[in-house]
Amino acid sequence: MLLKLVPANTNIGFIAARKIAFIFSVIAVISSGVLFFGKGLNYGIDFEGGVMIQLESEQAVDLQAIRKGLNKLGLGEVKVQGRAKPNDVLIRTETQDNMTNDQIQELVKEALADIIPGEEKYEAVQAITATVSEELIADGILAVTLAIGAVLIYIWLRFEWQFGLGAVIALLHDVALTIGMFSLLGLEFNLSIIAAILTIVGYSLNDTVVVYDRIRENLRRFRKKEIADVIDLSLNETLSRTIMTSLTTLLALGALFYFGGEIIHGFTAAMIWGVFVGTYSSVFIASPMLLWFELRREDDDKAVGVEIFPPKK
């Protein structure tokens, strides 16, 4: 059973390894920044602008033949993806400097008429201009910023300011490493990845809050223990839950990645990576940060946080 993966008397010294973990994280975050500002991201049509065409053919289509035929048009990288039905196709092309989006649409339709036998039906044709792309980028940044800001306020009220800053630093760490991973691998960065980042923020926050709750509980139970020892104890007590949650989530994401189709590869890749970095940051970033911010224990319960949901008497 999964529970046996972590013995009940586990006593791993997470806090003792915090300096090594911090050094590793700083190097990883700096590397992600260098990759982002140097190499950049492989922005999809949502952010770069271009043309998206959805069509339905009378019979099953050969995606490889469509991809080969459209790549001869000189439109840069043309993305061809299958959809739910074997005769449905999603085609995306980049914006061209020497052609309008309308001209691109006509050129693609003419090529498809020669590639696909029979009659094809166009379900949707969408053109995304540079102005719309800039608005989507701004909205994506705003969404992530508001999510992290809301987390700071929630944790600050639920616990104390040290907990709030620790959680936000861990979330910023996760977001930075996810962006760095996409830049390093050259995976397409589109709106679905923004959704994945927001989901990663929620996953990482859930892990962090579970650990923080146990730390707060143990601070009250063991008043003579050093705070570093209390944090270590809390991490070890929640380790079984952390591993089980991560493994079951990865099983589901692995199935989606391999069998879900190309259209969600980017989203599931981001989520798989997010599970790893989210779990790591909850243990080695969010929790040790409490020591760096000098969390102190006072005589009354108010020292450890504000009780939004006080226990019933």
Secondary structure, DSSP 8 states (H G I E B T S, - for coil): -GGGGS-TT----TGGGHHHHHHHHHHHHHHHHHHHHHT--EE-HHHH-EEEEEEEESS---HHHHHHHHHTTS-S--EEEE-SSTTEEEEEEE--TTS-HHHHHHHHHHHHHHHS-S-EEEEEEEEE-HHHHHHHHHHHHHHHHHHHHHHHHHHHHHS-HHHHHHHHHHHHHHHHHHHHHHHHHT-EE-HHHHHHHHHHHHHHHHHHHHHHHHHHHHHHH-TTS-HHHHHHHHHHHHHHHHHHHHHHHHHHHHHHHHHS-GGGHHHHHHHHHHHHHHHHHIIIIITTHHHHTT----SSGGGG---SS----
